[in-house]
Amino acid sequence: MIETHLLMLLVTVIIGLIFSYLAILEKDLLKAVGYSAVQAIAYAIAFYILMAPDIVLAYIAIAVGIYSALLVFVVSKTERYEVV
């Protein structure tokens, strides 16, 4: 039972790291916001596996909801693609 939880935790953290890396490298800012939201969901699942429901509720509300919506609003006021 514990091995299953540790394996699920490892997978969610690796998914979070992969999507963080993709968000950093992405030139399209809206795709980067999407990658960041997926990363936040992966870390929220990791917090749930670690049995921290209060942190999960706050993290989902802030990182997935408010943060993503604010970044989409800011990107809509600027250029969508990063200029090199």
C-alpha positions as CSV (number, residue, x, y, z in Angstrom):
1,M,0.0,0.0,0.0
2,I,2.7,2.5,0.9
3,E,4.7,1.6,-2.2
4,T,1.7,2.4,-4.4
5,H,1.4,5.8,-2.7
6,L,5.1,6.6,-3.1
7,L,4.9,5.5,-6.8
8,M,1.9,7.8,-7.4
9,L,3.7,10.6,-5.6
10,L,6.8,10.1,-7.7
11,V,4.8,10.1,-11.0
12,T,2.9,13.3,-10.1
13,V,6.1,15.2,-9.0
14,I,7.8,14.1,-12.3
15,I,4.8,15.3,-14.3
16,G,5.0,18.6,-12.4
17,L,8.7,19.0,-13.2
18,I,8.2,18.2,-16.9
19,F,5.4,20.7,-17.3
20,S,7.4,23.3,-15.4
21,Y,10.3,22.8,-17.8
22,L,7.9,23.0,-20.8
23,A,6.4,26.3,-19.4
24,I,9.9,27.8,-19.1
25,L,10.9,26.9,-22.7
26,E,7.6,27.8,-24.4
27,K,7.6,30.9,-26.7
28,D,3.8,31.1,-26.9
29,L,2.8,32.7,-23.6
30,L,-0.8,31.2,-23.5
31,K,0.7,27.7,-23.9
32,A,3.1,28.5,-21.1
33,V,0.2,29.4,-18.9
34,G,-1.5,26.1,-19.8
35,Y,1.6,24.2,-18.9
36,S,1.8,26.1,-15.6
37,A,-1.8,25.1,-14.8
38,V,-1.1,21.5,-15.5
39,Q,2.0,21.7,-13.3
40,A,-0.1,23.2,-10.5
41,I,-2.7,20.4,-10.8
42,A,0.1,17.8,-10.6
43,Y,1.5,19.3,-7.5
44,A,-2.0,19.6,-6.0
45,I,-2.4,15.8,-6.5
46,A,1.0,15.3,-4.9
47,F,-0.2,17.3,-1.8
48,Y,-3.4,15.2,-1.7
49,I,-1.3,12.0,-1.7
50,L,0.7,13.5,1.1
51,M,-2.6,13.9,3.0
52,A,-2.6,17.7,3.2
53,P,-6.2,18.6,2.2
54,D,-6.0,22.2,3.5
55,I,-3.0,23.0,1.3
56,V,-4.7,21.3,-1.7
57,L,-7.7,23.5,-1.4
58,A,-5.7,26.7,-1.1
59,Y,-3.3,25.6,-3.9
60,I,-6.0,24.8,-6.4
61,A,-7.8,28.0,-5.7
62,I,-4.7,30.2,-6.1
63,A,-2.4,28.4,-8.5
64,V,-4.9,26.9,-10.9
65,G,-7.7,29.4,-10.7
66,I,-6.6,33.0,-9.8
67,Y,-3.0,32.7,-11.1
68,S,-3.9,31.3,-14.5
69,A,-6.8,33.7,-15.0
70,L,-4.6,36.7,-14.1
71,L,-1.9,35.5,-16.4
72,V,-4.3,35.0,-19.3
73,F,-5.6,38.5,-18.7
74,V,-2.1,40.0,-18.7
75,V,-1.1,38.1,-21.9
76,S,-4.3,39.4,-23.6
77,K,-3.0,43.0,-22.9
78,T,0.4,42.3,-24.4
79,E,1.9,40.2,-27.2
80,R,1.1,36.5,-27.2
81,Y,4.5,35.4,-28.5
82,E,7.7,36.1,-26.7
83,V,10.0,38.3,-28.8
84,V,13.7,37.2,-28.8
